[in-house]
Amino acid sequence: MSIQVENISFVYNEGTPFESVALKDVSFTIEDNEFVGIIGHTGSGKSTLIQHLNGLLKPTSGRIIVNGIDITAKKDLKEIRKEVGIVFQYPEHQLFEETIYRDIAFGPSNLGLSDDEIEKRVYDAMKIVGLDIKIKDMSPFELSGGERRRVAIAGVLSMMPKILILDEPTAGLDPKGRDEILYQIKQIHQRYKMTTILVSHSMEDIAKLVNKIIVMHDGKVSLIGTPREVFKNVEKLEQIGLGVPQITYLVRELRKNGIELPDDILTVDEAKKYILEYLRGVDNA
Amino acid sequence: MKKIIMAKDLTFVYEAGSDENSKKIVLDGLNIDIDEGKFVAIIGHNGSGKSTLAKHFNALLIPTEGDVYVNGMNTKDTSHLWDIRQTAGMVFQNPDNQLVATIVEEDVAFGPENLGIDPEEIRERVDFALNAVDMYKYREFAPHMLSGGQKQRIAIAGVIAMRPQCIILDEPTAMLDPKGRKEVIKTIQKLNKENGITIILITHFMEEAVLADRVIVMDNGNIALDGTPKDVFKEVKMLKDLGLDVPQVTELAYKLKQEGIDIPTEILTVDEMVRFICQYK
């Protein structure tokens, strides 16, 4: 499912002394089945932007077209909210039910589905996020932080959205918990062909996963492109309070020192390959 | 060197219910000394006991068995409680949960006010603390108007106003963006170097742990590794097995070594790696 964002602007508290412009003339397109990363420092407009994508906020001006439907013109957004699922920051804070099963079933139960269908969706969602079905009757509050977060993500997946948006899904997790969640998100994207949008502060994670990056700054799209294109703009990214993966800094420094390497290396394994080639080339010379 | 914190055979058992099965050993008889004036990082996966250990360092938790001494005072001795908390201040993960007042300088003054210190000295302490975290010009702001990194620096200032010898920070940057993270870490380093305050930093970010004088790796309620960042991070495989990470350049060095390149495995920074590779030019 695709999203077209056309010249949207958004003003909080318009016409009051607290008026503040959060988005200024933002345009981009997300194609069906793309994996998109949104980066930007706090206050750059990322969260405001994603809340527009399922109609939680309406732009002050501009249009948003999801799967060919102009959601800014529509009054009834129930269908759109089914198709576009958002996992907010620290989603485990939103868990409220007595059992894991009932928490994940909450969304589908409100769709008027049969009990069998609800059960199927809950089990499927638990499987996708790597939770054992056996724990379904436990309280979500008995779980670890990383597991609780997976329950919350399963709650969104049980709605079977076509577009999945995750706002900093790994914040506060340890490296292992972070890698597990990211691995599952990658799986969801590949296996279920969901269009996936990931908001993150981790340049390393973004570099590994997505095929398009949107960089937000001061309510505007500052850069857009593939990770290789975007992470070449080291100075610009630093100016706006962001960075690039450590390995990209390394490659840049090596290039400054006259060592010939491609300028778009993003991962440790790529760097290994080219540096090995370089070191072995020097040896043989 | 003076030991600011000492833990002797520290065991902490968490009891969820009354029966035997609900007991969980969170800290398992560990021994640790922290030298005054050092910058110590504690890393470990979630549930390894890091935060529980840190909470023993200012008597928020009392050992089930064994003892913890802060500046020579046993945390079990309740008559020392306030002295201990003044010696070792604590900063938590979420800045929004730590600020209590509606104006920045009033928030920083909250601790000293509760000590019954006279207003002139409170003014002095608040100004000093706000300058130390480089937030003096925001003293009349409302905390909710500040960024995450700024709020976290105000929380640190609130601790500094208590004139602590040691500050314990439990994942202070987990909720911040890259810029906020840098601000907080710079502040911590400055307090350590310029003011001689002992820093104990719990973190999941390895690039922060690399900056410490000493890194302690927790696993399963005990200490798995303890040493300088170079000593600790060269154990790439062990750290990965413990569910932890190493900086990307350290991982690169490890992988190059596996390919037969004669490279030191204790490379931690971009500069060190650049120096190594450039010597082959």
Interface residues (C-beta under 8 A of the other chain):
Chain A: H41 T42 G43 S144 G145 G146 A171 G172 L173 D174 P175 K176 G177 R178 H201 M203 E204 G241 L242 G243 P245 Q246 I247 Y249 L250 E253 L254 N257 G258 I259 V268 D269 A271 K272 I275 L276 Y278 L279 V282
Chain B: G44 H45 N46 G47 Q93 S147 G148 E171 A174 M175 L176 D177 P178 K179 G180 H204 M206 E207 G243 L244 D245 P247 Q248 V249 E251 L252 K255 L256 E259 I261 V270 D271 M273 V274 I277 C278 Y280 K281
